[in-house]
Amino acid sequence: MPAPTNTLLIEGTFEELVDELAQYIDALKKSQGDEAAALQSECAQLLEENHKDEVLKKLVSGSAALNSAPEKELVAAYNLLIHLVRQSPNVNMYLPPICKNVSSPITSSPGNATGLSLSILQTVFNILPADNDNRYHVFLATLRVVKSSGNFETLKPQLKHIDTWLAQWQMEEEDNRKLYLAVADVAQEGGEDEIAYQYLIRALRSIPSESASTDEARQLSLRALKTALTHPAHFDFQDLTALDSIQALRKSDAEHFELLEIFTSELLEEFNDFKESHPDFVEKEALDGGALDRKMRLLTLASLAASSGQTRALPYAHIAKALQIPDDEVELWVIDVIRAGLVEGKLSQLNQTFLIHRSTYRVFGDNQWREVASRLAMWRNSLAGVLTVIRQEKERFILEKEQELRDLDAKAAGAGAGNAGRRGQGQQQQRGAGAAPAAAPEVEAE
């Protein structure tokens, strides 16, 4: 999709090309039993009256017949139609119905219909300037084709461009929400539950606060809530509870909101109490009871780990009681909670204890902030102690080096003085040994 803008090179005047395409559409209609097809003559009459936009309306309206064209001719025929409508100052008026026709089933080539539709839509998308909001409608048509074919992999590479596109198109929030929901539907159809959930949340975030209690907001909120509860890898529900539309369920759907609160911060015991108080709720809402039980046990174990305190250890017996499971299943559940990324640690079979290295807080409130503050204070004190030791060692090291330098200087000074004395003695000895005795004066006799 995000390819450079395409250029369609088609030779011929507007009138010649209109006549060629109209004649082709008439032939297709007659091959399907419509002997009254007379698009060519109608367009010729309108051209004589110089009603080009009326001609294009006729061609676009009749272009639904192109879906029955032979595969080798279909793309070329649509390209010709796109080329013609681009010559109108009202091109934006014709593109939506063309996209609708293209996203309809292509009967002439069922086996390659998806590829043909996507190819034509890509051409339409890329001939438009990047900031043209008609790209929005083309992309919606693309989503319809992908959804009908179940080929979500063709859409995945384009998801990273959606935010940029929406910023360029400057659509209303309602339009953005429509696109988010379309992506969520396509992802869900393709088995991509996590992507579907993320775009569903984005759709909910686009709902203004004053519309949080509308029926649309309620339906989307319930859908998101059920998806989050049953999704096997979704354990953080604060992205839901932060939404105004979800908070509005507190009044409109109290049971759903109560269940959400349990999965947000409570334990398995509270979930079982909820099921006893509302015995038919899970079945009535078509929720997977087994999946809910499993998730609630994992969340309960995560809460136990987070509240283990300074000991950072959980006895097997404590886990078995909280999860309401036999003792011999404890290790299996611990392995599952580690795989889910909620807790890190290791099992001590000898001591029948789960040793916790890291745990995830399900709700981060005042108590958790106080615990973090306490741990930071301990860490700060530990660092202060380490810094003190380092500082003392550094001072000791400096003193030792200074003492070593003084000792070296003293040795050097002592060695220099000794050498100087020895040199003086040697010089004196040399002078004494090398001098001849003085001759006695001679006296002449008279």
Secondary structure as the mmCIF struct_conf table of DSSP 4:
data_model
#
loop_
_struct_conf.conf_type_id
_struct_conf.id
_struct_conf.beg_label_comp_id
_struct_conf.beg_label_asym_id
_struct_conf.beg_label_seq_id
_struct_conf.end_label_comp_id
_struct_conf.end_label_asym_id
_struct_conf.end_label_seq_id
HELX_LH_PP_P HELX_LH_PP_P1 ALA A 3 ASN A 6
BEND BEND1 GLY A 12 GLY A 12
HELX_RH_AL_P HELX_RH_AL_P1 PHE A 14 SER A 31
TURN_TY1_P TURN_TY1_P1 GLN A 32 GLY A 33
TURN_TY1_P TURN_TY1_P2 GLU A 35 ALA A 36
HELX_RH_AL_P HELX_RH_AL_P2 LEU A 39 GLU A 48
TURN_TY1_P TURN_TY1_P3 GLU A 49 ASN A 50
HELX_RH_AL_P HELX_RH_AL_P3 LYS A 52 GLY A 62
HELX_RH_3T_P HELX_RH_3T_P1 SER A 63 SER A 68
BEND BEND2 ALA A 69 ALA A 69
HELX_RH_AL_P HELX_RH_AL_P4 GLU A 71 VAL A 85
TURN_TY1_P TURN_TY1_P4 ARG A 86 GLN A 87
BEND BEND3 SER A 88 SER A 88
TURN_TY1_P TURN_TY1_P5 PRO A 89 ASN A 90
HELX_RH_AL_P HELX_RH_AL_P5 VAL A 91 VAL A 102
TURN_TY1_P TURN_TY1_P6 SER A 103 SER A 103
BEND BEND4 SER A 104 SER A 104
TURN_TY1_P TURN_TY1_P7 THR A 107 SER A 108
HELX_RH_3T_P HELX_RH_3T_P2 PRO A 110 ASN A 112
HELX_RH_AL_P HELX_RH_AL_P6 ALA A 113 ILE A 127
BEND BEND5 LEU A 128 LEU A 128
TURN_TY1_P TURN_TY1_P8 ALA A 130 ASP A 131
TURN_TY1_P TURN_TY1_P9 ASP A 133 ASP A 133
HELX_RH_AL_P HELX_RH_AL_P7 ASN A 134 SER A 149
TURN_TY1_P TURN_TY1_P10 GLY A 150 GLY A 150
HELX_RH_3T_P HELX_RH_3T_P3 PHE A 152 THR A 154
TURN_TY1_P TURN_TY1_P11 LEU A 155 LEU A 155
HELX_RH_3T_P HELX_RH_3T_P4 LYS A 156 HIS A 161
HELX_RH_AL_P HELX_RH_AL_P8 ILE A 162 TRP A 169
TURN_TY1_P TURN_TY1_P12 GLN A 170 GLN A 170
HELX_RH_AL_P HELX_RH_AL_P9 GLU A 173 GLU A 189
TURN_TY1_P TURN_TY1_P13 GLY A 190 GLY A 191
HELX_RH_AL_P HELX_RH_AL_P10 ASP A 193 ARG A 205
TURN_TY1_P TURN_TY1_P14 SER A 206 SER A 206
BEND BEND6 ILE A 207 ILE A 207
HELX_RH_3T_P HELX_RH_3T_P5 SER A 209 SER A 211
TURN_TY1_P TURN_TY1_P15 ALA A 212 SER A 213
BEND BEND7 THR A 214 THR A 214
HELX_RH_AL_P HELX_RH_AL_P11 ASP A 215 THR A 230
TURN_TY1_P TURN_TY1_P16 PRO A 232 ALA A 233
HELX_RH_AL_P HELX_RH_AL_P12 GLN A 238 THR A 241
TURN_TY1_P TURN_TY1_P17 ALA A 242 ALA A 242
BEND BEND8 LEU A 243 LEU A 243
HELX_RH_AL_P HELX_RH_AL_P13 ASP A 244 GLN A 247
TURN_TY1_P TURN_TY1_P18 ALA A 248 ALA A 248
HELX_RH_AL_P HELX_RH_AL_P14 LEU A 249 SER A 252
HELX_RH_AL_P HELX_RH_AL_P15 ALA A 254 SER A 265
HELX_RH_AL_P HELX_RH_AL_P16 LEU A 268 SER A 277
BEND BEND9 HIS A 278 HIS A 278
TURN_TY1_P TURN_TY1_P19 PRO A 279 ASP A 280
HELX_RH_AL_P HELX_RH_AL_P17 PHE A 281 LYS A 284
TURN_TY1_P TURN_TY1_P20 GLU A 285 ALA A 286
HELX_RH_AL_P HELX_RH_AL_P18 GLY A 289 ALA A 306
TURN_TY1_P TURN_TY1_P21 SER A 307 SER A 307
HELX_RH_3T_P HELX_RH_3T_P6 GLY A 309 THR A 311
STRN STRN1 ALA A 313 PRO A 315
HELX_RH_AL_P HELX_RH_AL_P19 TYR A 316 LEU A 323
TURN_TY1_P TURN_TY1_P22 GLN A 324 GLN A 324
HELX_RH_3T_P HELX_RH_3T_P7 ASP A 327 GLU A 329
HELX_RH_AL_P HELX_RH_AL_P20 VAL A 330 ARG A 339
TURN_TY1_P TURN_TY1_P23 ALA A 340 GLY A 341
BEND BEND10 LEU A 342 LEU A 342
STRN STRN2 VAL A 343 SER A 348
TURN_TY1_P TURN_TY1_P24 GLN A 349 GLN A 352
STRN STRN3 THR A 353 SER A 359
BEND BEND11 ARG A 362 VAL A 363
HELX_RH_AL_P HELX_RH_AL_P21 ASP A 366 GLY A 434
HELX_LH_PP_P HELX_LH_PP_P2 ALA A 435 GLU A 442
#
